[in-house]
Amino acid sequence: MRVARGAVVLAVGCVIAITCAGCSVMAPTPTASTLPATVRPSATADVTRARPALSADENLVTFNDINTDVVVANPKAKGRDFIDALVAAGFDKSKMQVTADQNTVGGDADSVTWSIEFNGKCLLGQYGPESGGYHGVVMPVLANGGCLIGNTRPIDW
């Protein structure tokens, strides 16, 4: 039930982030204890590296732990912060997509969404004040072979 709810929140957030230009609002500074249990770093898992031999579903905890660490370290994290942390953990940058950090009028985007095509599925992350904090989920790859709908920015760094 929580995964389904998270998927719906992420899907709705993606549509809003891609189609709307909104204003940024101040969100409270997240800590590991204020994040939902589904994305909170696992106390028992010490997995901080991508595990390419395993499925996207089996790498979701790692994906969430890395992204949550980024949020806790920098509550104003942008797309590059998440991409760089995932690359440092061994995820393949060439398989990633990320939305813009700014909306169409030049203000901060309400949320940023990023993805990794991983063993035939998509690891999707979203963070921002309008998305209710951080959310991570596994979804099917789109018909076009990507993971995000709409405009994404080049990952050229």
PyMOL CGO cylinders between C-alpha atoms (Angstrom):
from pymol import cmd
from pymol.cgo import CYLINDER

trace = [
    CYLINDER, 0.00, 0.00, 0.00, 2.79, 2.45, 0.91, 0.3, 1, 1, 1, 1, 1, 1,
    CYLINDER, 2.79, 2.45, 0.91, 4.66, 1.67, -2.33, 0.3, 1, 1, 1, 1, 1, 1,
    CYLINDER, 4.66, 1.67, -2.33, 1.49, 2.21, -4.37, 0.3, 1, 1, 1, 1, 1, 1,
    CYLINDER, 1.49, 2.21, -4.37, 0.81, 5.52, -2.58, 0.3, 1, 1, 1, 1, 1, 1,
    CYLINDER, 0.81, 5.52, -2.58, 4.41, 6.58, -3.12, 0.3, 1, 1, 1, 1, 1, 1,
    CYLINDER, 4.41, 6.58, -3.12, 4.16, 5.70, -6.81, 0.3, 1, 1, 1, 1, 1, 1,
    CYLINDER, 4.16, 5.70, -6.81, 1.02, 7.80, -7.17, 0.3, 1, 1, 1, 1, 1, 1,
    CYLINDER, 1.02, 7.80, -7.17, 2.63, 10.74, -5.33, 0.3, 1, 1, 1, 1, 1, 1,
    CYLINDER, 2.63, 10.74, -5.33, 5.73, 10.45, -7.52, 0.3, 1, 1, 1, 1, 1, 1,
    CYLINDER, 5.73, 10.45, -7.52, 3.70, 10.20, -10.74, 0.3, 1, 1, 1, 1, 1, 1,
    CYLINDER, 3.70, 10.20, -10.74, 1.55, 13.20, -9.84, 0.3, 1, 1, 1, 1, 1, 1,
    CYLINDER, 1.55, 13.20, -9.84, 4.64, 15.13, -8.74, 0.3, 1, 1, 1, 1, 1, 1,
    CYLINDER, 4.64, 15.13, -8.74, 6.35, 14.38, -12.06, 0.3, 1, 1, 1, 1, 1, 1,
    CYLINDER, 6.35, 14.38, -12.06, 3.40, 15.70, -14.02, 0.3, 1, 1, 1, 1, 1, 1,
    CYLINDER, 3.40, 15.70, -14.02, 3.25, 18.84, -11.89, 0.3, 1, 1, 1, 1, 1, 1,
    CYLINDER, 3.25, 18.84, -11.89, 7.01, 19.42, -12.06, 0.3, 1, 1, 1, 1, 1, 1,
    CYLINDER, 7.01, 19.42, -12.06, 7.11, 18.98, -15.82, 0.3, 1, 1, 1, 1, 1, 1,
    CYLINDER, 7.11, 18.98, -15.82, 3.99, 20.92, -16.77, 0.3, 1, 1, 1, 1, 1, 1,
    CYLINDER, 3.99, 20.92, -16.77, 3.73, 23.68, -14.20, 0.3, 1, 1, 1, 1, 1, 1,
    CYLINDER, 3.73, 23.68, -14.20, 5.86, 26.63, -13.27, 0.3, 1, 1, 1, 1, 1, 1,
    CYLINDER, 5.86, 26.63, -13.27, 5.38, 27.41, -9.61, 0.3, 1, 1, 1, 1, 1, 1,
    CYLINDER, 5.38, 27.41, -9.61, 6.82, 29.36, -6.77, 0.3, 1, 1, 1, 1, 1, 1,
    CYLINDER, 6.82, 29.36, -6.77, 9.22, 27.91, -4.28, 0.3, 1, 1, 1, 1, 1, 1,
    CYLINDER, 9.22, 27.91, -4.28, 8.16, 27.64, -0.66, 0.3, 1, 1, 1, 1, 1, 1,
    CYLINDER, 8.16, 27.64, -0.66, 10.23, 27.07, 2.42, 0.3, 1, 1, 1, 1, 1, 1,
    CYLINDER, 10.23, 27.07, 2.42, 10.19, 23.51, 3.66, 0.3, 1, 1, 1, 1, 1, 1,
    CYLINDER, 10.19, 23.51, 3.66, 11.37, 22.43, 7.09, 0.3, 1, 1, 1, 1, 1, 1,
    CYLINDER, 11.37, 22.43, 7.09, 14.90, 21.11, 7.25, 0.3, 1, 1, 1, 1, 1, 1,
    CYLINDER, 14.90, 21.11, 7.25, 14.66, 17.31, 6.97, 0.3, 1, 1, 1, 1, 1, 1,
    CYLINDER, 14.66, 17.31, 6.97, 16.48, 14.94, 9.25, 0.3, 1, 1, 1, 1, 1, 1,
    CYLINDER, 16.48, 14.94, 9.25, 16.72, 11.17, 9.06, 0.3, 1, 1, 1, 1, 1, 1,
    CYLINDER, 16.72, 11.17, 9.06, 14.08, 10.87, 11.80, 0.3, 1, 1, 1, 1, 1, 1,
    CYLINDER, 14.08, 10.87, 11.80, 11.57, 13.16, 10.04, 0.3, 1, 1, 1, 1, 1, 1,
    CYLINDER, 11.57, 13.16, 10.04, 11.67, 11.29, 6.74, 0.3, 1, 1, 1, 1, 1, 1,
    CYLINDER, 11.67, 11.29, 6.74, 9.02, 8.63, 6.07, 0.3, 1, 1, 1, 1, 1, 1,
    CYLINDER, 9.02, 8.63, 6.07, 10.08, 5.17, 7.22, 0.3, 1, 1, 1, 1, 1, 1,
    CYLINDER, 10.08, 5.17, 7.22, 10.01, 3.96, 3.61, 0.3, 1, 1, 1, 1, 1, 1,
    CYLINDER, 10.01, 3.96, 3.61, 12.88, 6.28, 2.66, 0.3, 1, 1, 1, 1, 1, 1,
    CYLINDER, 12.88, 6.28, 2.66, 14.71, 6.57, 5.97, 0.3, 1, 1, 1, 1, 1, 1,
    CYLINDER, 14.71, 6.57, 5.97, 18.24, 5.13, 5.93, 0.3, 1, 1, 1, 1, 1, 1,
    CYLINDER, 18.24, 5.13, 5.93, 18.16, 1.56, 7.13, 0.3, 1, 1, 1, 1, 1, 1,
    CYLINDER, 18.16, 1.56, 7.13, 19.77, 1.00, 10.52, 0.3, 1, 1, 1, 1, 1, 1,
    CYLINDER, 19.77, 1.00, 10.52, 20.71, -2.56, 9.63, 0.3, 1, 1, 1, 1, 1, 1,
    CYLINDER, 20.71, -2.56, 9.63, 21.73, -2.16, 6.01, 0.3, 1, 1, 1, 1, 1, 1,
    CYLINDER, 21.73, -2.16, 6.01, 25.21, -0.90, 5.30, 0.3, 1, 1, 1, 1, 1, 1,
    CYLINDER, 25.21, -0.90, 5.30, 24.74, -0.84, 1.54, 0.3, 1, 1, 1, 1, 1, 1,
    CYLINDER, 24.74, -0.84, 1.54, 26.08, 2.34, 0.00, 0.3, 1, 1, 1, 1, 1, 1,
    CYLINDER, 26.08, 2.34, 0.00, 27.06, 0.98, -3.41, 0.3, 1, 1, 1, 1, 1, 1,
    CYLINDER, 27.06, 0.98, -3.41, 25.07, 0.03, -6.47, 0.3, 1, 1, 1, 1, 1, 1,
    CYLINDER, 25.07, 0.03, -6.47, 24.72, -3.72, -6.85, 0.3, 1, 1, 1, 1, 1, 1,
    CYLINDER, 24.72, -3.72, -6.85, 24.54, -4.28, -10.64, 0.3, 1, 1, 1, 1, 1, 1,
    CYLINDER, 24.54, -4.28, -10.64, 23.94, -8.03, -10.35, 0.3, 1, 1, 1, 1, 1, 1,
    CYLINDER, 23.94, -8.03, -10.35, 20.70, -7.39, -8.46, 0.3, 1, 1, 1, 1, 1, 1,
    CYLINDER, 20.70, -7.39, -8.46, 17.38, -6.00, -9.68, 0.3, 1, 1, 1, 1, 1, 1,
    CYLINDER, 17.38, -6.00, -9.68, 16.20, -2.41, -9.44, 0.3, 1, 1, 1, 1, 1, 1,
    CYLINDER, 16.20, -2.41, -9.44, 13.80, -3.49, -6.68, 0.3, 1, 1, 1, 1, 1, 1,
    CYLINDER, 13.80, -3.49, -6.68, 16.72, -4.96, -4.72, 0.3, 1, 1, 1, 1, 1, 1,
    CYLINDER, 16.72, -4.96, -4.72, 18.69, -1.71, -5.19, 0.3, 1, 1, 1, 1, 1, 1,
    CYLINDER, 18.69, -1.71, -5.19, 15.85, 0.56, -4.07, 0.3, 1, 1, 1, 1, 1, 1,
    CYLINDER, 15.85, 0.56, -4.07, 17.01, 0.60, -0.43, 0.3, 1, 1, 1, 1, 1, 1,
    CYLINDER, 17.01, 0.60, -0.43, 20.49, 1.64, -1.57, 0.3, 1, 1, 1, 1, 1, 1,
    CYLINDER, 20.49, 1.64, -1.57, 19.03, 4.28, -3.92, 0.3, 1, 1, 1, 1, 1, 1,
    CYLINDER, 19.03, 4.28, -3.92, 16.85, 5.66, -1.11, 0.3, 1, 1, 1, 1, 1, 1,
    CYLINDER, 16.85, 5.66, -1.11, 19.68, 5.62, 1.44, 0.3, 1, 1, 1, 1, 1, 1,
    CYLINDER, 19.68, 5.62, 1.44, 21.98, 7.59, -0.88, 0.3, 1, 1, 1, 1, 1, 1,
    CYLINDER, 21.98, 7.59, -0.88, 19.30, 10.13, -1.78, 0.3, 1, 1, 1, 1, 1, 1,
    CYLINDER, 19.30, 10.13, -1.78, 18.21, 10.52, 1.84, 0.3, 1, 1, 1, 1, 1, 1,
    CYLINDER, 18.21, 10.52, 1.84, 21.81, 11.18, 2.83, 0.3, 1, 1, 1, 1, 1, 1,
    CYLINDER, 21.81, 11.18, 2.83, 21.92, 13.96, 0.21, 0.3, 1, 1, 1, 1, 1, 1,
    CYLINDER, 21.92, 13.96, 0.21, 18.73, 15.53, 1.60, 0.3, 1, 1, 1, 1, 1, 1,
    CYLINDER, 18.73, 15.53, 1.60, 19.95, 15.35, 5.20, 0.3, 1, 1, 1, 1, 1, 1,
    CYLINDER, 19.95, 15.35, 5.20, 23.33, 16.86, 4.25, 0.3, 1, 1, 1, 1, 1, 1,
    CYLINDER, 23.33, 16.86, 4.25, 21.79, 19.59, 2.07, 0.3, 1, 1, 1, 1, 1, 1,
    CYLINDER, 21.79, 19.59, 2.07, 18.08, 20.40, 2.46, 0.3, 1, 1, 1, 1, 1, 1,
    CYLINDER, 18.08, 20.40, 2.46, 18.35, 22.65, -0.62, 0.3, 1, 1, 1, 1, 1, 1,
    CYLINDER, 18.35, 22.65, -0.62, 19.81, 19.87, -2.80, 0.3, 1, 1, 1, 1, 1, 1,
    CYLINDER, 19.81, 19.87, -2.80, 19.40, 20.18, -6.54, 0.3, 1, 1, 1, 1, 1, 1,
    CYLINDER, 19.40, 20.18, -6.54, 19.49, 17.60, -9.33, 0.3, 1, 1, 1, 1, 1, 1,
    CYLINDER, 19.49, 17.60, -9.33, 23.25, 17.55, -9.65, 0.3, 1, 1, 1, 1, 1, 1,
    CYLINDER, 23.25, 17.55, -9.65, 23.67, 16.77, -5.95, 0.3, 1, 1, 1, 1, 1, 1,
    CYLINDER, 23.67, 16.77, -5.95, 21.64, 13.57, -6.34, 0.3, 1, 1, 1, 1, 1, 1,
    CYLINDER, 21.64, 13.57, -6.34, 23.26, 12.57, -9.63, 0.3, 1, 1, 1, 1, 1, 1,
    CYLINDER, 23.26, 12.57, -9.63, 26.79, 13.08, -8.26, 0.3, 1, 1, 1, 1, 1, 1,
    CYLINDER, 26.79, 13.08, -8.26, 26.04, 11.05, -5.11, 0.3, 1, 1, 1, 1, 1, 1,
    CYLINDER, 26.04, 11.05, -5.11, 24.58, 8.19, -7.14, 0.3, 1, 1, 1, 1, 1, 1,
    CYLINDER, 24.58, 8.19, -7.14, 27.54, 8.18, -9.54, 0.3, 1, 1, 1, 1, 1, 1,
    CYLINDER, 27.54, 8.18, -9.54, 29.93, 8.12, -6.57, 0.3, 1, 1, 1, 1, 1, 1,
    CYLINDER, 29.93, 8.12, -6.57, 28.04, 5.06, -5.32, 0.3, 1, 1, 1, 1, 1, 1,
    CYLINDER, 28.04, 5.06, -5.32, 28.59, 3.23, -8.60, 0.3, 1, 1, 1, 1, 1, 1,
    CYLINDER, 28.59, 3.23, -8.60, 25.38, 3.89, -10.53, 0.3, 1, 1, 1, 1, 1, 1,
    CYLINDER, 25.38, 3.89, -10.53, 25.82, 4.41, -14.29, 0.3, 1, 1, 1, 1, 1, 1,
    CYLINDER, 25.82, 4.41, -14.29, 25.58, 8.12, -15.19, 0.3, 1, 1, 1, 1, 1, 1,
    CYLINDER, 25.58, 8.12, -15.19, 24.84, 7.30, -18.84, 0.3, 1, 1, 1, 1, 1, 1,
    CYLINDER, 24.84, 7.30, -18.84, 21.57, 5.67, -17.72, 0.3, 1, 1, 1, 1, 1, 1,
    CYLINDER, 21.57, 5.67, -17.72, 20.39, 8.70, -15.72, 0.3, 1, 1, 1, 1, 1, 1,
    CYLINDER, 20.39, 8.70, -15.72, 17.92, 11.49, -16.42, 0.3, 1, 1, 1, 1, 1, 1,
    CYLINDER, 17.92, 11.49, -16.42, 17.15, 14.61, -14.36, 0.3, 1, 1, 1, 1, 1, 1,
    CYLINDER, 17.15, 14.61, -14.36, 14.65, 17.45, -14.62, 0.3, 1, 1, 1, 1, 1, 1,
    CYLINDER, 14.65, 17.45, -14.62, 15.57, 21.12, -14.42, 0.3, 1, 1, 1, 1, 1, 1,
    CYLINDER, 15.57, 21.12, -14.42, 16.33, 22.85, -11.13, 0.3, 1, 1, 1, 1, 1, 1,
    CYLINDER, 16.33, 22.85, -11.13, 14.54, 25.98, -12.33, 0.3, 1, 1, 1, 1, 1, 1,
    CYLINDER, 14.54, 25.98, -12.33, 11.02, 26.50, -13.60, 0.3, 1, 1, 1, 1, 1, 1,
    CYLINDER, 11.02, 26.50, -13.60, 10.18, 28.23, -16.87, 0.3, 1, 1, 1, 1, 1, 1,
    CYLINDER, 10.18, 28.23, -16.87, 10.30, 31.72, -15.33, 0.3, 1, 1, 1, 1, 1, 1,
    CYLINDER, 10.30, 31.72, -15.33, 13.71, 31.24, -13.72, 0.3, 1, 1, 1, 1, 1, 1,
    CYLINDER, 13.71, 31.24, -13.72, 12.69, 30.49, -10.14, 0.3, 1, 1, 1, 1, 1, 1,
    CYLINDER, 12.69, 30.49, -10.14, 13.51, 27.34, -8.21, 0.3, 1, 1, 1, 1, 1, 1,
    CYLINDER, 13.51, 27.34, -8.21, 11.51, 24.34, -9.42, 0.3, 1, 1, 1, 1, 1, 1,
    CYLINDER, 11.51, 24.34, -9.42, 8.92, 23.07, -6.96, 0.3, 1, 1, 1, 1, 1, 1,
    CYLINDER, 8.92, 23.07, -6.96, 10.66, 19.71, -7.11, 0.3, 1, 1, 1, 1, 1, 1,
    CYLINDER, 10.66, 19.71, -7.11, 13.34, 17.90, -9.05, 0.3, 1, 1, 1, 1, 1, 1,
    CYLINDER, 13.34, 17.90, -9.05, 12.97, 14.38, -10.41, 0.3, 1, 1, 1, 1, 1, 1,
    CYLINDER, 12.97, 14.38, -10.41, 15.78, 12.04, -11.44, 0.3, 1, 1, 1, 1, 1, 1,
    CYLINDER, 15.78, 12.04, -11.44, 15.98, 8.47, -12.64, 0.3, 1, 1, 1, 1, 1, 1,
    CYLINDER, 15.98, 8.47, -12.64, 18.29, 5.60, -13.45, 0.3, 1, 1, 1, 1, 1, 1,
    CYLINDER, 18.29, 5.60, -13.45, 17.40, 2.91, -15.95, 0.3, 1, 1, 1, 1, 1, 1,
    CYLINDER, 17.40, 2.91, -15.95, 18.60, -0.13, -14.02, 0.3, 1, 1, 1, 1, 1, 1,
    CYLINDER, 18.60, -0.13, -14.02, 18.34, -3.72, -15.25, 0.3, 1, 1, 1, 1, 1, 1,
    CYLINDER, 18.34, -3.72, -15.25, 15.16, -3.14, -17.23, 0.3, 1, 1, 1, 1, 1, 1,
    CYLINDER, 15.16, -3.14, -17.23, 13.36, -0.95, -14.70, 0.3, 1, 1, 1, 1, 1, 1,
    CYLINDER, 13.36, -0.95, -14.70, 13.57, 2.64, -13.48, 0.3, 1, 1, 1, 1, 1, 1,
    CYLINDER, 13.57, 2.64, -13.48, 14.71, 3.85, -10.11, 0.3, 1, 1, 1, 1, 1, 1,
    CYLINDER, 14.71, 3.85, -10.11, 12.94, 7.20, -9.70, 0.3, 1, 1, 1, 1, 1, 1,
    CYLINDER, 12.94, 7.20, -9.70, 13.61, 9.85, -7.08, 0.3, 1, 1, 1, 1, 1, 1,
    CYLINDER, 13.61, 9.85, -7.08, 11.86, 13.13, -6.42, 0.3, 1, 1, 1, 1, 1, 1,
    CYLINDER, 11.86, 13.13, -6.42, 12.61, 15.88, -3.93, 0.3, 1, 1, 1, 1, 1, 1,
    CYLINDER, 12.61, 15.88, -3.93, 11.23, 19.32, -3.27, 0.3, 1, 1, 1, 1, 1, 1,
    CYLINDER, 11.23, 19.32, -3.27, 8.83, 21.31, -1.15, 0.3, 1, 1, 1, 1, 1, 1,
    CYLINDER, 8.83, 21.31, -1.15, 5.85, 20.65, -3.40, 0.3, 1, 1, 1, 1, 1, 1,
    CYLINDER, 5.85, 20.65, -3.40, 6.41, 16.89, -3.48, 0.3, 1, 1, 1, 1, 1, 1,
    CYLINDER, 6.41, 16.89, -3.48, 6.27, 16.48, 0.28, 0.3, 1, 1, 1, 1, 1, 1,
    CYLINDER, 6.27, 16.48, 0.28, 10.00, 15.85, 0.67, 0.3, 1, 1, 1, 1, 1, 1,
    CYLINDER, 10.00, 15.85, 0.67, 11.88, 12.90, -0.81, 0.3, 1, 1, 1, 1, 1, 1,
    CYLINDER, 11.88, 12.90, -0.81, 10.22, 9.92, -2.50, 0.3, 1, 1, 1, 1, 1, 1,
    CYLINDER, 10.22, 9.92, -2.50, 11.81, 6.94, -4.25, 0.3, 1, 1, 1, 1, 1, 1,
    CYLINDER, 11.81, 6.94, -4.25, 10.14, 4.19, -6.24, 0.3, 1, 1, 1, 1, 1, 1,
    CYLINDER, 10.14, 4.19, -6.24, 10.78, 1.55, -8.91, 0.3, 1, 1, 1, 1, 1, 1,
    CYLINDER, 10.78, 1.55, -8.91, 8.71, 1.87, -12.10, 0.3, 1, 1, 1, 1, 1, 1,
    CYLINDER, 8.71, 1.87, -12.10, 8.68, 0.22, -15.54, 0.3, 1, 1, 1, 1, 1, 1,
    CYLINDER, 8.68, 0.22, -15.54, 10.83, 1.64, -18.33, 0.3, 1, 1, 1, 1, 1, 1,
    CYLINDER, 10.83, 1.64, -18.33, 8.81, 3.82, -20.71, 0.3, 1, 1, 1, 1, 1, 1,
    CYLINDER, 8.81, 3.82, -20.71, 8.15, 2.76, -24.29, 0.3, 1, 1, 1, 1, 1, 1,
    CYLINDER, 8.15, 2.76, -24.29, 10.79, 5.23, -25.50, 0.3, 1, 1, 1, 1, 1, 1,
    CYLINDER, 10.79, 5.23, -25.50, 13.42, 3.48, -23.35, 0.3, 1, 1, 1, 1, 1, 1,
    CYLINDER, 13.42, 3.48, -23.35, 13.70, 6.28, -20.81, 0.3, 1, 1, 1, 1, 1, 1,
    CYLINDER, 13.70, 6.28, -20.81, 12.31, 6.77, -17.35, 0.3, 1, 1, 1, 1, 1, 1,
    CYLINDER, 12.31, 6.77, -17.35, 11.04, 10.38, -17.31, 0.3, 1, 1, 1, 1, 1, 1,
    CYLINDER, 11.04, 10.38, -17.31, 8.33, 12.02, -19.39, 0.3, 1, 1, 1, 1, 1, 1,
    CYLINDER, 8.33, 12.02, -19.39, 8.91, 15.49, -20.77, 0.3, 1, 1, 1, 1, 1, 1,
    CYLINDER, 8.91, 15.49, -20.77, 11.97, 17.67, -20.92, 0.3, 1, 1, 1, 1, 1, 1,
    CYLINDER, 11.97, 17.67, -20.92, 15.08, 16.65, -19.04, 0.3, 1, 1, 1, 1, 1, 1,
    CYLINDER, 15.08, 16.65, -19.04, 18.38, 18.45, -18.82, 0.3, 1, 1, 1, 1, 1, 1,
    CYLINDER, 18.38, 18.45, -18.82, 21.65, 17.10, -20.15, 0.3, 1, 1, 1, 1, 1, 1,
    CYLINDER, 21.65, 17.10, -20.15, 23.90, 15.43, -17.60, 0.3, 1, 1, 1, 1, 1, 1,
    CYLINDER, 23.90, 15.43, -17.60, 27.05, 16.84, -19.16, 0.3, 1, 1, 1, 1, 1, 1,
    CYLINDER, 27.05, 16.84, -19.16, 29.30, 17.33, -16.16, 0.3, 1, 1, 1, 1, 1, 1,
]
cmd.load_cgo(trace, "trace")
